[in-house]
Amino acid sequence: MVITDDALERDIAAFVSNENRLQTFSYREIRDALHSLSVALSSRRHPLYEQYRPLGLAFLLSFLSSCNLDKLVKFSLRSLEAIDRIVSIEGTRCCCIPRGVVGHWIAGNVPLLGLLSLIQAMLTKNRSIVKISSRQKDYISPVLDALATVSDVGRALASSVKVVQFSGSEQEANLAMAEACTVRIAWGGEEAVRSIKALPSYSDDVETVVFGPKLSVAVIDHALMNEERYDKLVADVILFNQNICSSPHTLFVKGDKKALLRVTICIKEAFDRATTSPDFPKSEPHEAIDILTYRALQWMEGEALHASKGTEWTIHTHDQLGLLSWQGARTLQLYSVKDWAVPLRYLPHNLQTVSHCLNRHDLDELINLWKYSGVTRFPRIGNAHHYTQPWDGVILLDRLVKWLYIEDQ
């Protein structure tokens, strides 16, 4: 249930004082409950299916699969059993325990994103308090309600979460939530993240993890591309409507202007194929106005634009490198590049993802040149949004546990 009244502080205190039932379940029991949720939500007959499909449901279902969760936990904690019992890792006996209560301050532009950290808190047997904006629709509680129906473990997992709703300007509410949490996870824009980081710590044991605003680009060699790969590149642009950090806004094309022209044509065709899908996002009124204004201004400047008849997509092909644009609304900026060192001066300081289709030599050269630019991910095109570890340079599961070192006599 979402809390919006003046009893917020008392409700949080009562929630924190409750016993943590998740410690009575094994990792596999928790994983299986989450996988069952994935199976349930994948049914077109599920009441949440149509509502959540345009929000990135397929992405969430993939993340919840037992295979993916096992891979995530084994990489992050080095063992699937370390959260349950004493294990030996590289000859060292150890185990890990939950840190306590995890607070999630969720960004409003991509409502399902916060579920990624919430699910990881469940996997590590932490309880959670999830804060959503008072201006934001609650997309978390319906998923928890669905989880509660899959099994007794699912019911316990759902009850381990308190969803609260208040404005970011309500300082007392933010302080009450911050005081209750031993881990604070912030998703959002620069201003929101800054305000969360500024909240006082009531213990030296408080961990703060920030997933702040980031920007991303893509890099390709047309010689390695085909129709399927162009479709994957365009899917990276379309999914989440370029609203999340891993969405590519700029595409660097290896080669000269002739290569750039060939790529432009292929991307245009890929966008046209994508618009026939029933899942293609509709433009919001304000978004349509923004993109039409952008197009008009660029055409007045004599810029080379290719665009759909409506506001579905826009390709802006540039003659030379310059200050990069982050227009959004399925707008892709294209530049040709002969030397990977040249774009360095134009990359944003908060670069996150460079999705690519390059041969090994070009990729290694690019990574060696760009690895100090702030970038933290180099996935293949089509995988830009796959939630891999590390994310933003952080292995989140490891930040949600305490490790115990054990030495025998």
N, C-alpha and C positions, 0 to 999 in steps of 0.2 A: 504494500500500500504506500502511495506517495504521501509524504508529510509536508504540509504547507502552513501549519498553524504555529502559534506561539509556544507550543509545547515541544518544539524541536529539540532543545537541549535536554529535556527530561527523557524524551524518546530515545535519543542517542545514548544517554547514560544507561538506560534500562537495557538497551540492545547490547552494549559492551559488557554489562554485568552478567549476561546470560552465558551458560556453559557452551563451549565450542564442541558441537556434536561431530564435526567433520573429522576430528582426531580418532574417532572410533571406526572409521572406514579406511579401507586400503586404497592405494592409488588406483588399482585396477577397477575397484568398485566405482570410484568417482569417474574415471575415464569411461567406463561402460555406460554410466548414466548420461554423460554428455554426448556420447556417440548415439544413444537412443534418442536423445533430443534432436540430433541431426537427422536421423531417419524419419522422425515424426514430422519435422518441419519441411522435409523434402517432398512430402505428399501434397499434390495440388489440392487435395480436399481439406488440408489443414486450414483452419480459419486465419492463420497469420500468413499463409503462403503468398497470396496476391498482394497483401499490404506491404510485405517486406521484400518482395522480389525486386522492385526497382531501387531498393536501398542497399543492395549488395548481398542478398540472401545466399546466392551461390558461393560467394566468397566465405561467408560465415559457415555454411555447411561443410565446405572443404576443411576449414580450420578445425571443426568439431569432430572430424573423423578420428576413430581410435588409432589408425595408422599414423596420422599427422601428430596427434597428441603424444604418442609414444616417441616419435622422432624428436619432438620438441623437448620432452622431459629428459630423454637420454643424452641429448646434446648439452642441455643446460645444467643438469645435475649429475651427469656422468653415470647415472644408474636409475633404473625404474623403481628400485626398492629403497633408495636412500631416505625417502620421506616416510617410509613405513618401519624400517628396522636398521640395525647396524650392518654396514656393508664394508667391503674392502675395495678401495679405489687406488690403483697403482701402489698396492702394498700398504696403504694407510687405512686403518679401521676408523670409520666415521659414520655419522648419520646427520640428517638435517631436520629441523623443526620449523613450524610456521612462525612468522614474526608476530602475528597477533591479528590486528585489524588493519585492513588496507583501505585507504580512502581514494576514490576515483573521481576526479573533477573532469567531467566529460564535455568535449567540444560539441557545439550545437550543429555544426555544418554537416557532420557525418555521424548520425546517431548510433550506428552499430559499432563504430570504432572502439568505444569504451568497453564493449563486450570482450575484446581481446585481452585486456588486462584483468577484467573480472573473472574470466574463465581460468586464467593462470593463477589467480588468487585461490580459486576453488581447488585446482590441481595440487597446490601446496598447502591445502587445508587451512587457509586463512579465511576469516570472515571479512565482509566488505561493507563499506558505506559508499553508495554511489550518489553523487550530486549532479543533478541536471538543472539547467536554467529554468527559471520561472516562465520564460518565454518559449520554452522548448516542449514539444510533445514528448510524452514518456514512451519510449520504445523499449525500455529495459524491463519494466514490470510484466508486460505480456509474455516476454520470453521466459522470465522466471516462472510465471504461472504455467506455461507449457512444460517447463522442466519438472515442476512439481507433480505432474501427472504421469511421468514415465516410470517411476519406481519410488520405493521408500528412500533410497539414496538421493534421487532427484528432488524429493520433497525436502530432505535435509539441506541439500545444496541451496535450494531456493530460499529456505528460511534463514540461511547464513548471510543473507544480503538485506541491507536496509537501503531503500531508495528514498532520497530526500530531494526536495525541490524548493529552491529559493533563488533570489537574484544575487548575482555576484557582488553587488554593492552592499549586501547585508553583512556587515563585518562581524556582528555577534554570532550569526549562524555559521559563517566560515570559521571563526575561532573555535566554536563548539565542536565542529566536525574535525578540525585540525588537531585539537587536544585529544580526541578519542583515537586517533590513528597512529600506529607505529610505522606505517609506510604511507606516503602520500604520492599519488600518481597524477600528474597533470597533463591533460590533452587539451590543446587549444592554441589560440592566437597569442601574439606577443604580450598584449596587455593582460589577458587572463592568466597566462603562465607567470608573468612578473608578480601579479598580486598573490598567487598561490605560493610562490617561492618566498615571498616576504612574510608569510604567516609565521609567528614565533614557534620555536620548538620547545616542547615542555620536557624533553629528555634528550640526552646525548645519543640515545639509541634510535632516534627517528631517522628514517630513510626517506629521501625525496627523489623521485624519478620524474624527469621532465621530458615529454614528447611535444616540443614546441613547434612553431611554424617552420616548415622546410619547403624547399623547391627542388624540382627534378627535371632532368633532361634525358634525351635518348641519342644514341650514336649508331649509325648503320653504314654498311658497305653495300651498295645496291647490287653488286655482283653476287652477294651471298643471299639476297632476298628472293622470295617468291610470293605468290598470292597468299598462301597461308600465313607467312610471316608478316606481310603487310596487314593482313586482317588482325593478327595478334597485336601489332603496334597500335593500330587504331583502337582496338579494344582497351588497351592501357589508357588511351586518352579518354575514351567514353565512360568507362567504369568509374563511378563516383563523381562523374561530371567535372573532373579536374579539381575537386574540392579537397583532396587529401595530399599529404606531403609527397607521396610517391608518384603522383600523376605527372607524366611528361608534358611540358609546355613548349619546349624547344627541341628541334631535331637537327643534329649536326650530321651532314652527309659527306662521306669520304669522296673526294674528287673535285671536279671542276663544275662550272655552271651547266654543262651538258648533263652531267650526272644528276645535278639538282633538278633539272627539268624532268628527267625520266622518273625520278623519285616522286616529284609533285604529281605527275599523272597517275602513278600507281597508288599513292595515298588517296587521291580524289576518288579513284575507283573503289578502294577499300571502304571509304566513308559511305559511298553510294550503296555498297552492299550492306553495310551495317544499318543504314537507316530503314531497311525493310524489316528489321527485327521488331517484334512487338515489345521487346524490352528497351528499345532505344528511348532515352530520356526526353521528355518534353521540356521545352524552355519555359521557365517562369517569366511572367510579364516584365519584371524589372531586368531579368537577364537578357531577354529579347531586345529590349531598348538599348542596353549596354552594348550588345554585339552589333546591332545595326548602326549605332553611333560610331563605334570603332571602325567598322567597314567604311562608312562615309568619310571619316577623317583620313583614313589611309588612301582611299581612292582619290581624294582631293589632293593628296601629296604625291600622286602618281605611283603609288606602291602597287606591287603585283600581288593581287589577291585572287584566290579561287574559293568560291563559296557555294553552298547549297541555295536553292531557291528560297527556302525559309531560313530559319536560324539554327539549323541542325549542326552545321560545322563550317569552319573557316580555315583556309590554308593561306598563310602569309609568307611568300617567298622573298628573301632578301638578297640584294646584290652584293652586300659586303657585311662583315661582322661589325656589330655595334652593341650598344646597351640592350640587353635582353628584355623582352616584354613578357608579362605574365597575365595575359588578358583573361584566360579561362573560358568557360562556356564552349568547350570543344574547339578551341582555337590552337592551331599548331604553327609555330614559327620555324621556318626552314632556312638553314645556312649551309653552304658548301665549305669544306675544310680540307686543305692539303697537308697541314702541319698541326698535329694535335696540341702543340704548345701554344698556338695562337689564341684559341678560345679561353685560355686560362685567365686572362685579365678581365674577361667579361662574365665569368662564372659568379653566381651569388655567394655571399659568405655563408649562407645557410643551405648550401647544396646538400641534398640527401642521397638521391638515387640517380645513377647513370645506367639506364637499361640499354642493351647493346645487341648488335648483330655484327660481329667483327671476327676475323680470324685470330688465332692465338697470338701471333706476333704483334698485330695492331692493338689487340686488347692489352697485352702486357706493357706495350709502349705507352698506351693511354693511361693505364693505372699508375705506372711509375711517374708519369708527369702530373697526374691529377690527384694523387692520393693524399696530398697535404692541403687540398683545397677545401676540406670539410666534408667531402663525400664519404658516405659510410656503406654504400651498397652498389654492387655491379651485377645485377641480375640480367638474364637474357630477356629480350623483348617478349612480351606476353606474360612475363612473371613479375612485372614491376610491383604489383600489389600483393604478391605472395608474402604472407607474414613469416619471414624467416628470422632466424637468430644468428648473430646479433641484429637488433633493430635500433637504428640511430646510435650504433656503437655500444648498445646496452644488452646484456643477457638478463632479461627481466626476471625470469624464474629464480635466478641466483640471488637477486636482490630481495626476493620475497621470503627467503628462509635464513635461518641461522645454522651454521655448521658446527657440529660438536666433534672434537678430536678425541679419539679413544686410544689409550696405550695400555696393553696388558702387562701383567707382572712378568 
